[in-house]
Amino acid sequence: MREKRKRIWIDRFQTMLVIRVGLYCVLYQVLLLVLQWALGQFAAATEAVGGESLLSSGLFRGLVVLVALTPILILDTIKFTHRLVGPIYRFRKTVQAIAADEPVDWVRLREGDLLQDMKDDFNGMLRLLEQKGYVVHKVPSAAIPAGADQPASRALFANSRIAMEKALARNSVPSNS
């Protein structure tokens, strides 16, 4: 038996999606009314000279608005879902790297991406796994100076750390024991 959900409204993503769909419904209706008015004016002039017009058909008007809005709706949907799918892709790649016992990077999301709260929770989990020795980071959290939270700072620090480790390895003195 499936467990029933206790909450229907869980995340702000739902709010954003419902608002977006609602706005498209309102936009469709407004454009349909404007088109009906404009085509009605044209159809009235056409019928005044003795001809019936396809432009007076409500179905035709609805199709014109639908055809005009479809590309806009598709492009906006792609852009909107990209803000969700991009973070999910990053989380998945990190989980796959952990499962393959490979070093992982901290999950970073772009400004405007959704799931920012989940990123913080996920990185907190990675930090805990790192402390317990289950996960190895490309740049360990203890080695990152405070305030170096930007990707460029992390990359610069990681490259400096690698260069320092190589220099130490070249200059190491063999032990006599």
MARBA-3410 file (N, C-alpha, C, O; in Angstrom, 1 decimal):
177
0.8,-1.2,0.0,0.0,0.0,0.0,0.9,1.2,0.0,1.8,1.3,0.8 ~ 0.6,2.2,-0.9,1.3,3.4,-1.0,1.1,4.3,0.2,0.0,4.4,0.7 ~ 2.2,4.9,0.7,2.1,5.9,1.7,1.5,7.2,1.2,2.0,7.7,0.2 ~ 0.4,7.7,1.9,-0.2,9.0,1.4,0.7,10.1,1.9,1.3,10.1,3.0 ~ 0.8,11.1,1.0,1.6,12.3,1.4,0.8,13.2,2.4,-0.5,13.3,2.2
1.5,13.7,3.3,0.8,14.5,4.4,0.7,16.0,3.9,-0.2,16.7,4.3 ~ 1.6,16.4,3.1,1.6,17.8,2.6,1.6,17.7,1.0,2.3,17.0,0.4 ~ 0.7,18.6,0.5,0.6,18.7,-1.0,1.6,19.7,-1.5,2.2,19.6,-2.5 ~ 1.7,20.8,-0.8,2.5,22.0,-1.1,3.8,21.8,-0.4,3.9,22.0,0.8 ~ 4.9,21.5,-1.1,6.2,21.1,-0.4,7.3,22.2,-0.7,8.0,22.5,0.3
7.4,22.7,-1.9,8.5,23.5,-2.2,8.1,24.7,-3.0,7.0,24.8,-3.6 ~ 8.9,25.8,-3.0,8.6,27.0,-3.7,8.6,26.8,-5.2,8.1,27.6,-5.9 ~ 9.3,25.7,-5.7,9.2,25.4,-7.1,7.8,25.2,-7.5,7.4,25.6,-8.6 ~ 7.0,24.5,-6.7,5.6,24.3,-7.0,4.9,25.7,-7.2,4.1,25.9,-8.1 ~ 5.2,26.6,-6.3,4.5,27.9,-6.3,4.9,28.6,-7.6,4.1,29.2,-8.3
6.2,28.6,-8.0,6.7,29.2,-9.2,6.0,28.6,-10.4,5.6,29.3,-11.4 ~ 5.9,27.3,-10.5,5.3,26.6,-11.6,3.8,27.0,-11.7,3.4,27.2,-12.8 ~ 3.1,26.9,-10.6,1.7,27.3,-10.7,1.4,28.7,-11.1,0.5,29.0,-11.9 ~ 2.2,29.6,-10.6,2.1,31.0,-11.0,2.4,31.2,-12.5,1.7,31.9,-13.2 ~ 3.4,30.5,-13.0,3.8,30.6,-14.4,2.7,30.1,-15.3,2.3,30.7,-16.3
2.1,28.9,-14.9,1.0,28.3,-15.7,-0.2,29.2,-15.7,-0.9,29.5,-16.7 ~ -0.5,29.8,-14.5,-1.6,30.7,-14.4,-1.4,31.9,-15.2,-2.4,32.4,-15.8 ~ -0.2,32.5,-15.2,0.0,33.7,-16.0,-0.1,33.4,-17.5,-0.6,34.2,-18.3 ~ 0.3,32.2,-18.0,0.1,31.8,-19.4,-1.4,31.7,-19.7,-1.8,32.1,-20.8 ~ -2.2,31.2,-18.8,-3.6,31.1,-19.0,-4.2,32.5,-19.1,-5.0,32.8,-20.0
-3.8,33.4,-18.2,-4.3,34.8,-18.3,-3.9,35.4,-19.6,-4.6,36.1,-20.3 ~ -2.6,35.3,-20.0,-2.1,35.9,-21.2,-2.8,35.4,-22.4,-3.1,36.1,-23.3 ~ -3.1,34.1,-22.4,-3.9,33.5,-23.6,-5.2,34.2,-23.7,-5.6,34.6,-24.8 ~ -5.9,34.3,-22.5,-7.2,34.9,-22.6,-7.2,36.4,-23.0,-8.0,36.8,-23.8 ~ -6.2,37.1,-22.5,-6.1,38.5,-22.9,-5.8,38.7,-24.4,-6.4,39.5,-25.1
-4.8,37.9,-24.9,-4.5,37.9,-26.3,-5.7,37.5,-27.2,-5.9,38.1,-28.2 ~ -6.4,36.5,-26.7,-7.6,36.1,-27.4,-8.6,37.2,-27.5,-9.2,37.4,-28.6 ~ -8.9,37.9,-26.4,-9.8,39.0,-26.4,-9.4,40.1,-27.3,-10.2,40.7,-28.1 ~ -8.1,40.5,-27.3,-7.5,41.5,-28.1,-7.7,41.1,-29.6,-8.1,41.9,-30.4 ~ -7.3,39.9,-29.9,-7.4,39.4,-31.3,-8.9,39.4,-31.7,-9.2,39.7,-32.9
-9.8,38.9,-30.9,-11.2,38.9,-31.2,-11.7,40.3,-31.5,-12.4,40.6,-32.5 ~ -11.2,41.3,-30.7,-11.7,42.7,-31.0,-11.1,43.2,-32.3,-11.8,43.7,-33.2 ~ -9.8,42.9,-32.6,-9.1,43.4,-33.8,-9.7,42.7,-35.0,-10.0,43.4,-36.0 ~ -9.8,41.4,-35.0,-10.4,40.7,-36.1,-11.9,41.0,-36.3,-12.4,41.0,-37.4 ~ -12.5,41.2,-35.2,-14.0,41.6,-35.3,-14.1,42.9,-36.0,-15.1,43.0,-36.8
-13.2,43.8,-35.8,-13.3,45.1,-36.5,-13.1,44.9,-38.0,-13.8,45.5,-38.8 ~ -12.1,44.0,-38.3,-11.8,43.7,-39.7,-12.9,42.9,-40.4,-13.3,43.2,-41.5 ~ -13.5,41.9,-39.6,-14.6,41.1,-40.2,-15.8,41.9,-40.4,-16.5,41.7,-41.4 ~ -16.1,42.9,-39.5,-17.3,43.7,-39.7,-17.1,44.6,-41.0,-18.1,44.7,-41.7 ~ -16.0,45.0,-41.2,-15.7,45.8,-42.4,-15.9,44.9,-43.7,-16.4,45.4,-44.7
-15.4,43.7,-43.6,-15.5,42.8,-44.7,-16.9,42.4,-45.0,-17.4,42.3,-46.1 ~ -17.7,42.1,-43.9,-19.1,41.7,-44.1,-19.9,42.8,-44.5,-21.0,42.6,-45.2 ~ -19.5,44.0,-44.3,-20.3,45.2,-44.7,-20.3,45.3,-46.2,-21.3,45.9,-46.8 ~ -19.3,44.8,-46.9,-19.3,44.8,-48.3,-19.9,43.5,-48.9,-19.7,43.3,-50.1 ~ -20.5,42.7,-48.1,-21.2,41.5,-48.6,-20.5,40.2,-48.5,-21.0,39.2,-49.1
-19.4,40.0,-47.8,-18.7,38.7,-47.8,-18.7,38.2,-46.3,-18.6,39.0,-45.4 ~ -18.7,36.9,-46.2,-18.5,36.3,-44.9,-17.0,36.0,-44.7,-16.3,35.7,-45.7 ~ -16.6,36.0,-43.5,-15.2,35.9,-43.3,-14.8,34.8,-42.3,-15.6,34.6,-41.4 ~ -13.8,34.1,-42.6,-13.2,33.1,-41.7,-12.7,33.8,-40.4,-12.7,33.1,-39.4 ~ -12.4,35.0,-40.6,-11.9,35.8,-39.4,-12.9,35.9,-38.3,-12.5,36.2,-37.2
-14.2,35.8,-38.7,-15.2,36.0,-37.6,-15.4,34.7,-36.8,-16.1,34.7,-35.8 ~ -14.7,33.6,-37.2,-14.8,32.3,-36.5,-14.0,32.4,-35.2,-12.8,32.7,-35.2 ~ -14.7,32.0,-34.1,-14.0,32.0,-32.8,-12.9,30.9,-32.7,-11.9,31.1,-32.1 ~ -13.1,29.8,-33.4,-12.1,28.7,-33.5,-10.9,29.2,-34.2,-9.8,28.9,-33.7 ~ -11.0,30.0,-35.2,-9.9,30.5,-36.0,-9.1,31.4,-35.1,-7.9,31.4,-35.0
-9.8,32.3,-34.4,-9.1,33.2,-33.5,-8.3,32.5,-32.4,-7.2,32.9,-32.1 ~ -9.0,31.5,-31.8,-8.3,30.7,-30.7,-7.0,30.1,-31.3,-6.0,30.0,-30.6 ~ -7.1,29.5,-32.5,-6.0,28.9,-33.1,-4.8,29.8,-33.4,-3.7,29.5,-33.2 ~ -5.2,31.0,-33.8,-4.1,32.0,-34.1,-3.4,32.4,-32.8,-2.2,32.5,-32.8 ~ -4.1,32.6,-31.7,-3.5,32.9,-30.4,-2.6,31.7,-30.0,-1.5,31.9,-29.5
-3.2,30.5,-30.1,-2.4,29.4,-29.6,-1.1,29.2,-30.4,-0.1,28.9,-29.9 ~ -1.2,29.4,-31.7,0.0,29.2,-32.6,1.0,30.3,-32.2,2.2,30.1,-32.3 ~ 0.5,31.5,-31.9,1.4,32.6,-31.6,2.1,32.4,-30.2,3.3,32.7,-30.1 ~ 1.4,31.8,-29.3,1.9,31.6,-27.9,2.8,30.4,-27.8,3.7,30.3,-26.9 ~ 2.6,29.4,-28.6,3.3,28.1,-28.4,4.8,28.2,-28.4,5.5,27.7,-27.5
5.5,28.9,-29.4,6.9,29.0,-29.3,7.4,29.8,-28.1,8.4,29.4,-27.5 ~ 6.7,30.8,-27.7,7.1,31.5,-26.4,7.0,30.6,-25.2,7.8,30.6,-24.4 ~ 5.9,29.8,-25.2,5.7,28.9,-24.0,6.8,27.8,-24.0,7.3,27.5,-23.0 ~ 7.1,27.3,-25.2,8.2,26.3,-25.2,9.5,26.8,-24.8,10.2,26.2,-24.0 ~ 9.9,28.0,-25.3,11.2,28.6,-24.9,11.2,28.9,-23.4,12.3,28.7,-22.8
10.2,29.5,-22.9,10.1,29.8,-21.5,10.2,28.6,-20.6,10.8,28.5,-19.6 ~ 9.5,27.5,-21.1,9.5,26.2,-20.3,10.9,25.6,-20.3,11.4,25.1,-19.3 ~ 11.6,25.7,-21.4,13.0,25.2,-21.5,13.9,26.0,-20.5,14.7,25.4,-19.8 ~ 13.8,27.3,-20.6,14.6,28.1,-19.7,14.3,27.9,-18.2,15.2,27.8,-17.4 ~ 13.0,27.8,-17.9,12.6,27.6,-16.5,13.0,26.2,-16.0,13.6,26.1,-14.9
12.8,25.2,-16.8,13.2,23.8,-16.3,14.7,23.6,-16.3,15.2,22.8,-15.5 ~ 15.4,24.4,-17.1,16.9,24.4,-17.0,17.4,24.8,-15.7,18.4,24.2,-15.2 ~ 16.7,25.7,-15.0,17.1,26.1,-13.7,16.9,25.0,-12.6,17.4,25.1,-11.5 ~ 16.1,24.0,-13.0,15.9,22.8,-12.1,16.7,21.6,-12.5,17.3,21.0,-11.7 ~ 16.8,21.4,-13.8,17.5,20.2,-14.3,19.0,20.3,-14.2,19.7,19.3,-13.9
19.5,21.5,-14.3,21.0,21.7,-14.1,21.4,21.3,-12.7,22.4,20.6,-12.6 ~ 20.8,21.8,-11.7,21.2,21.4,-10.3,21.0,19.9,-10.1,21.8,19.2,-9.5 ~ 19.9,19.3,-10.6,19.7,17.9,-10.5,20.8,17.1,-11.1,21.3,16.1,-10.6 ~ 21.3,17.6,-12.3,22.4,16.9,-13.0,23.6,17.0,-12.2,24.4,16.0,-12.1 ~ 23.9,18.1,-11.5,25.1,18.3,-10.7,25.1,17.3,-9.5,26.0,16.7,-9.1
23.9,17.2,-8.8,23.7,16.3,-7.7,24.0,14.9,-8.2,24.7,14.1,-7.5 ~ 23.4,14.5,-9.3,23.5,13.1,-9.8,25.0,12.8,-10.1,25.4,11.7,-9.8 ~ 25.7,13.7,-10.8,27.1,13.5,-11.1,27.9,13.3,-9.8,28.9,12.5,-9.8 ~ 27.6,14.1,-8.8,28.4,13.9,-7.5,28.1,12.6,-6.9,29.0,12.0,-6.4 ~ 26.8,12.2,-6.9,26.5,10.9,-6.3,27.1,9.8,-7.1,27.6,8.8,-6.5
27.2,9.9,-8.4,27.8,8.8,-9.2,29.3,8.8,-8.9,29.9,7.7,-8.9 ~ 30.0,9.9,-8.7,31.4,10.0,-8.4,31.6,9.3,-7.0,32.6,8.6,-6.8 ~ 30.7,9.6,-6.0,30.9,9.0,-4.7,30.7,7.5,-4.8,31.5,6.7,-4.2 ~ 29.8,7.0,-5.6,29.5,5.6,-5.8,30.7,4.9,-6.5,31.0,3.7,-6.2 ~ 31.4,5.6,-7.3,32.6,5.1,-8.0,33.9,5.3,-7.2,35.0,5.0,-7.7
33.7,5.8,-6.0,34.9,6.0,-5.1,35.9,7.0,-5.7,37.1,6.8,-5.6 ~ 35.4,8.0,-6.4,36.2,9.0,-7.0,36.2,10.3,-6.1,35.2,10.5,-5.4 ~ 37.2,11.1,-6.2,37.2,12.4,-5.5,36.1,13.3,-6.1,35.8,13.3,-7.3 ~ 35.4,14.1,-5.2,34.3,14.9,-5.7,34.6,16.3,-5.4,35.3,16.7,-4.5 ~ 33.9,17.2,-6.1,33.9,18.6,-5.8,32.7,19.0,-5.0,31.7,18.2,-5.0
32.7,20.1,-4.3,31.5,20.6,-3.7,30.5,21.0,-4.8,30.9,21.5,-5.8 ~ 29.2,20.8,-4.5,28.2,21.1,-5.5,28.1,22.7,-5.4,27.8,23.3,-4.4 ~ 28.2,23.3,-6.6,28.0,24.7,-6.8,26.9,24.9,-7.8,26.9,24.2,-8.8 ~ 26.0,25.9,-7.5,25.0,26.2,-8.4,25.1,27.6,-8.9,25.6,28.5,-8.1 ~ 24.6,27.9,-10.1,24.6,29.3,-10.6,23.6,30.1,-9.9,22.6,29.6,-9.4
23.8,31.4,-9.9,22.8,32.3,-9.4,21.5,32.2,-10.2,21.6,32.2,-11.4 ~ 20.4,32.1,-9.5,19.1,31.9,-10.2,18.7,30.4,-10.4,17.5,30.2,-10.7 ~ 19.6,29.5,-10.1,19.2,28.1,-10.2,18.3,27.8,-9.0,18.4,28.4,-7.9 ~ 17.4,26.8,-9.2,16.6,26.3,-8.1,17.4,25.4,-7.3,18.5,25.0,-7.6 ~ 16.8,24.9,-6.2,17.4,23.9,-5.3,18.6,24.5,-4.5,19.5,23.7,-4.2
18.7,25.8,-4.3,19.8,26.3,-3.5,19.9,25.7,-2.1,21.0,25.5,-1.6 ~ 18.7,25.6,-1.5,18.7,25.0,-0.1,19.2,23.6,-0.1,19.9,23.2,0.8 ~ 18.8,22.8,-1.1,19.2,21.5,-1.2,20.8,21.4,-1.4,21.4,20.5,-0.9 ~ 21.3,22.3,-2.1,22.8,22.4,-2.3,23.5,22.5,-1.0,24.4,21.8,-0.7 ~ 23.0,23.4,-0.1,23.6,23.6,1.2,23.4,22.3,2.0,24.4,21.9,2.7
22.3,21.7,2.0,22.1,20.4,2.7,23.0,19.3,2.2,23.6,18.6,2.9 ~ 23.1,19.3,0.8,24.0,18.2,0.2,25.4,18.4,0.5,26.1,17.5,0.8 ~ 25.9,19.7,0.5,27.3,20.0,0.8,27.5,19.7,2.3,28.6,19.3,2.7 ~ 26.5,19.9,3.2,26.7,19.6,4.6,26.8,18.1,4.7,27.6,17.6,5.6 ~ 26.1,17.3,4.0,26.2,15.9,4.0,27.6,15.4,3.5,28.3,14.6,4.1
28.1,16.1,2.4,29.4,15.8,1.9,30.5,16.1,3.0,31.5,15.3,3.1 ~ 30.3,17.2,3.7,31.3,17.6,4.7,31.3,16.5,5.8,32.4,16.2,6.3 ~ 30.2,16.0,6.2,30.1,15.0,7.2,30.7,13.7,6.7,31.5,13.0,7.5 ~ 30.4,13.3,5.5,31.0,12.1,4.9,32.5,12.3,4.8,33.3,11.3,5.0 ~ 33.0,13.5,4.5,34.5,13.7,4.4,35.1,13.6,5.8,36.2,13.0,5.9
34.4,14.1,6.9,35.0,14.0,8.2,35.0,12.5,8.7,35.9,12.2,9.4 ~ 34.1,11.7,8.2,34.1,10.3,8.6,35.0,9.4,7.7,35.2,8.2,7.9 ~ 35.6,10.1,6.7,36.5,9.4,5.8,35.9,8.6,4.7,36.5,7.8,4.0 ~ 34.6,8.8,4.4,33.9,8.1,3.4,34.0,8.8,2.0,33.9,8.1,1.0 ~ 34.3,10.1,2.0,34.4,10.8,0.8,35.7,11.6,0.7,36.1,12.2,1.7
36.3,11.6,-0.4,37.5,12.4,-0.6,37.2,13.5,-1.6,36.7,13.3,-2.7 ~ 37.4,14.7,-1.1,37.2,15.9,-2.0,38.4,16.3,-2.8,39.5,16.0,-2.3 ~ 38.2,16.8,-4.0,39.3,17.3,-4.7,40.0,18.4,-4.0,41.2,18.5,-4.0 ~ 39.2,19.2,-3.2,39.8,20.3,-2.3,39.1,20.0,-1.0,37.9,20.3,-0.9 ~ 39.8,19.5,0.0,39.2,19.2,1.3,38.6,20.5,1.9,39.2,21.6,1.8
37.5,20.4,2.7,36.9,21.5,3.3,37.8,22.2,4.3,37.8,23.4,4.4 ~ 38.6,21.4,5.0,39.5,22.0,6.0,40.6,22.9,5.3,41.2,23.8,6.0 ~ 40.9,22.6,4.1,42.0,23.3,3.4,41.5,24.6,2.7,42.3,25.3,2.2 ~ 40.2,24.8,2.7,39.7,26.0,2.0,39.6,27.1,3.0,38.9,27.1,4.0 ~ 40.3,28.2,2.7,40.3,29.4,3.6,38.9,30.0,3.6,38.1,29.9,2.7
38.6,30.6,4.8,37.3,31.3,4.9,37.1,32.3,3.8,38.1,33.0,3.5 ~ 35.9,32.4,3.3,35.7,33.4,2.2,36.0,32.9,0.8,35.8,33.7,-0.1 ~ 36.6,31.7,0.7,36.9,31.3,-0.6,35.8,30.4,-1.1,36.0,29.2,-1.5 ~ 34.6,30.9,-1.2,33.4,30.1,-1.5,33.1,30.2,-3.0,32.3,29.5,-3.5 ~ 33.8,31.1,-3.7,33.6,31.3,-5.2,34.4,30.2,-5.9,35.5,29.9,-5.5
33.8,29.7,-7.0,34.5,28.7,-7.8,35.9,29.1,-8.3,36.8,28.3,-8.2 ~ 36.1,30.4,-8.6,37.4,30.8,-9.1,38.4,30.7,-7.9,39.6,30.3,-8.1 ~ 38.0,31.1,-6.7,38.9,31.1,-5.6,39.2,29.6,-5.2,40.4,29.3,-4.9 ~ 38.2,28.7,-5.3,38.5,27.3,-5.0,39.5,26.7,-6.1,40.4,26.0,-5.7 ~ 39.3,27.0,-7.3,40.2,26.5,-8.4,41.6,27.0,-8.2,42.5,26.3,-8.3
41.7,28.3,-7.9,43.0,28.9,-7.7,43.7,28.2,-6.5,44.9,27.9,-6.5 ~ 42.9,28.0,-5.4,43.5,27.4,-4.2,43.9,25.9,-4.5,44.9,25.5,-4.1 ~ 43.0,25.2,-5.2,43.3,23.8,-5.6,44.6,23.7,-6.4,45.5,22.9,-6.1 ~ 44.8,24.6,-7.4,46.0,24.6,-8.2,47.2,24.9,-7.4,48.3,24.3,-7.6 ~ 47.1,25.9,-6.5,48.2,26.2,-5.6,48.6,25.1,-4.7,49.8,24.8,-4.5
47.6,24.4,-4.2,47.8,23.2,-3.3,48.6,22.1,-4.1,49.5,21.5,-3.6 ~ 48.1,21.8,-5.3,48.7,20.8,-6.1,50.2,21.2,-6.4,51.1,20.3,-6.4 ~ 50.4,22.4,-6.8,51.8,22.9,-7.1,52.7,22.7,-5.9,53.8,22.3,-6.0 ~ 52.1,23.1,-4.7,52.9,23.0,-3.5,53.2,21.5,-3.1,54.4,21.2,-2.8 ~ 52.3,20.6,-3.3,52.5,19.2,-3.1,53.6,18.6,-4.0,54.4,17.8,-3.6
53.6,19.0,-5.3,54.6,18.6,-6.2,56.0,19.1,-5.8,57.0,18.4,-5.9 ~ 56.0,20.4,-5.4,57.3,21.0,-5.0,57.9,20.3,-3.8,59.1,20.0,-3.7 ~ 57.0,20.0,-2.8,57.4,19.2,-1.6,57.9,17.8,-2.0,58.9,17.3,-1.4 ~ 57.3,17.2,-2.9,57.6,15.8,-3.3,59.0,15.8,-4.0,59.8,14.9,-3.8 ~ 59.3,16.9,-4.8,60.6,17.0,-5.5,61.7,17.2,-4.5,62.9,16.8,-4.6
61.4,18.0,-3.4,62.5,18.4,-2.5,62.5,17.6,-1.2,63.2,17.9,-0.3 ~ 61.8,16.5,-1.2,61.8,15.7,0.0,63.1,15.0,0.2,63.7,14.5,-0.7 ~ 63.5,14.8,1.5,64.7,14.2,1.8,64.4,12.8,2.3,63.5,12.6,3.1 ~ 65.0,11.8,1.7,64.7,10.4,2.1,65.1,10.2,3.6,66.1,10.7,4.1 ~ 64.2,9.4,4.3,64.5,9.2,5.7,65.5,8.1,5.8,65.7,7.2,5.0
66.3,8.1,7.0,67.3,7.1,7.2,66.8,5.9,7.9,67.6,5.0,8.2 ~ 65.6,5.8,8.2,65.1,4.7,9.0,64.8,3.5,8.2,64.4,2.5,8.8
END
